Amino acid sequence: MHLEASITVSAPRRKVYAAYTDFESMPKWAKELTAVRITKREGDTVCLESEGILGASRRAVRILKLSQPNMVECESETRFTRTMRTVAFEDAPEGTKLTATLDVRVKRPWGNILSTREADEFEPSVKEELTSFARYVEGLQ
C-alpha cells in the first residue's frame, strides 16, 4: 500500500527538521506513541524503539537515515507491518512544506485480512499525524 500526504508548517525548515528529529518528543504529537527511546546513534543513522497506545502489541523498531535538513528516511517493523517512510522538508513561502510518503507491507496472516482495505482508509491517519506535528511545532514558537 502506498500513501502520500503533505502539509505546510508555519516555521523555518531548520526548526521543523529539528522538532521532527527530537525523537523523544514524538509522543507529544504522534498520538499513537506512548514512548520513544534511541537505542543506537551512528553517523546519520538512528535506531529507535517505540511503544504505542496498545502497549507491547504495538512495539516498533525503527531505523532512520537523516539527511539534514532535507529528509528523514525510516524503516520500521511491527509484528503486523513493515513500513518504508520518507519525510521531505522543503522551503515554502509560508514556512516549510512536509511531504510524508509511506509504503506499507502487511505481514501474513494479517495481509489476508487487510488486503481488501484501500489506501484511502489509512490516508486520514497520515494527514492527522502531520497536522498534529504542525500544531506542535507552531506552538513551540
C-alpha positions as CSV (number, residue, x, y, z in Angstrom):
1,M,0.0,0.0,0.0
2,H,1.4,3.4,-1.0
3,L,0.3,6.6,0.8
4,E,1.4,10.3,0.4
5,A,0.3,13.4,2.3
6,S,1.7,16.9,2.6
7,I,1.2,19.9,4.9
8,T,2.8,23.3,5.3
9,V,4.1,24.2,8.8
10,S,4.4,27.9,9.7
11,A,8.0,27.7,10.8
12,P,11.5,27.7,9.1
13,R,12.8,24.4,7.7
14,R,15.7,24.0,10.2
15,K,13.3,24.4,13.1
16,V,10.8,22.0,11.7
17,Y,13.5,19.4,11.0
18,A,14.9,19.8,14.5
19,A,11.5,19.3,16.0
20,Y,10.8,16.2,13.9
21,T,14.2,14.7,14.8
22,D,13.7,15.3,18.5
23,F,12.6,11.7,18.8
24,E,11.9,11.5,22.5
25,S,9.3,14.3,22.0
26,M,7.4,12.3,19.4
27,P,4.7,11.1,21.8
28,K,3.8,14.8,22.3
29,W,2.5,15.0,18.7
30,A,2.2,11.4,17.5
31,K,-0.8,10.3,19.4
32,E,-0.4,6.6,18.8
33,L,3.0,6.6,20.6
34,T,3.5,6.4,24.3
35,A,7.3,6.2,24.4
36,V,10.3,6.5,22.1
37,R,13.8,5.5,23.0
38,I,17.0,5.9,21.0
39,T,18.8,2.6,21.1
40,K,21.7,3.5,18.8
41,R,23.1,6.5,17.0
42,E,25.9,6.2,14.5
43,G,26.6,9.0,12.0
44,D,23.4,9.9,10.2
45,T,21.7,6.7,11.3
46,V,19.5,6.5,14.4
47,C,17.8,3.4,15.7
48,L,14.6,3.8,17.8
49,E,12.3,1.6,19.7
50,S,8.8,2.9,20.3
51,E,5.7,1.7,22.1
52,G,2.2,2.6,21.1
53,I,-1.1,3.1,22.9
54,L,-1.8,-0.7,22.7
55,G,1.4,-1.5,24.6
56,A,3.7,-4.3,23.6
57,S,1.5,-5.4,20.7
58,R,2.3,-2.1,19.0
59,R,6.1,-2.0,19.8
60,A,8.1,-1.0,16.8
61,V,11.8,-0.9,15.9
62,R,12.7,2.0,13.5
63,I,15.9,2.6,11.7
64,L,16.2,6.2,10.4
65,K,18.6,7.8,8.0
66,L,18.9,11.5,8.5
67,S,19.7,13.9,5.6
68,Q,19.7,17.3,7.5
69,P,17.7,19.4,6.9
70,N,16.0,17.9,3.9
71,M,14.8,14.4,4.6
72,V,14.3,11.6,7.1
73,E,14.0,8.0,5.7
74,C,12.6,5.4,8.1
75,E,12.3,1.7,8.0
76,S,10.0,0.3,10.7
77,E,8.6,-3.0,11.7
78,T,5.9,-4.2,14.0
79,R,4.6,-7.7,14.3
80,F,1.9,-6.7,11.8
81,T,3.6,-4.5,9.2
82,R,6.9,-3.4,7.6
83,T,6.9,0.3,6.5
84,M,9.2,2.4,4.5
85,R,8.6,6.1,5.3
86,T,10.2,9.2,3.8
87,V,9.5,12.7,5.1
88,A,10.8,15.5,2.9
89,F,11.3,19.1,4.2
90,E,11.1,21.9,1.6
91,D,11.2,25.7,2.0
92,A,7.8,27.2,1.2
93,P,6.6,30.9,1.2
94,E,4.5,30.2,4.3
95,G,7.2,28.2,6.1
96,T,8.1,24.5,5.4
97,K,6.3,22.0,3.3
98,L,6.4,18.5,4.7
99,T,5.6,15.5,2.5
100,A,5.3,12.1,4.0
101,T,5.4,9.1,1.7
102,L,4.7,5.6,3.1
103,D,4.9,2.2,1.6
104,V,3.3,-0.3,4.0
105,R,3.5,-4.1,3.6
106,V,1.2,-6.0,5.9
107,K,2.7,-9.3,7.1
108,R,0.9,-12.6,6.7
109,P,-1.6,-13.7,8.0
110,W,-2.7,-10.1,8.6
111,G,-2.2,-9.4,4.9
112,N,-5.0,-11.8,4.0
113,I,-7.3,-10.0,6.5
114,L,-6.3,-6.4,5.5
115,S,-5.8,-6.9,1.8
116,T,-9.3,-5.7,1.0
117,R,-8.7,-2.3,2.6
118,E,-7.8,0.6,0.4
119,A,-5.1,3.2,1.0
120,D,-7.9,5.8,1.2
121,E,-8.9,4.2,4.6
122,F,-5.4,4.9,6.0
123,E,-4.7,8.3,4.5
124,P,-6.7,10.3,7.1
125,S,-4.4,9.0,9.9
126,V,-1.3,10.1,8.0
127,K,-2.8,13.5,7.4
128,E,-3.9,13.7,11.1
129,E,-0.3,12.9,12.2
130,L,1.1,15.7,10.0
131,T,-1.5,18.1,11.3
132,S,-0.7,17.2,14.9
133,F,3.0,17.7,14.2
134,A,2.4,21.1,12.6
135,R,0.4,22.3,15.6
136,Y,3.2,21.0,17.9
137,V,5.9,22.9,16.0
138,E,3.9,26.1,15.6
139,G,3.2,26.0,19.4
140,L,7.0,26.0,20.0
141,Q,7.4,29.5,18.6
